[in-house]
Amino acid sequence: MNELIKMNEMKTRIEEAAREYVKNEQGINSEICHAVGNINKLEKLISHFEEVFIAGAEFMQGEVKALEEKLRVAVEALEFSLHAAEYLYEVDKPLENGMAPMFYHTLTYEGDLEMINKTKKASEALEKIKAK
């Protein structure tokens, strides 16, 4: 009789262990399905990110081209203006001090001197831009 009780207890423990195993296996399978779902979502997000990145890069290329064109136009305008200013203010010649105001383009020695300095700075800036 003791043997029968022991076998019955053993059978009960085996059945409980089997149920626990099945329960754990189902939990593991559920976690695997959940992980696979997350991986699929992550792959979609990565694909979307790549599309957005590519679109952004293409947009920036267009912006860079537009800025390059604006810079080209600005350089042309600066070159034209600079040549006119260099001719008008004769930046390579010394400026005479004490002449009548009608001989100064800005009506003062200091005004002409300031314009000569601005012209020289513009020339230096243009050279730097062209060097790049």
Secondary structure, 3 states (H helix, E strand, C coil): CHHHHHHHHHHHHHHHHHHHHHHHHHHHHHHHHHHHHHHHHHHHHHHHHHHHHHHHHHHHHHHHHHHHHHHHHHHHHHHHHHHHHHHHHCCCCCCCCCCCHHHCCCCCHHHHHHHHHHHHHHHHHHHHHHHC
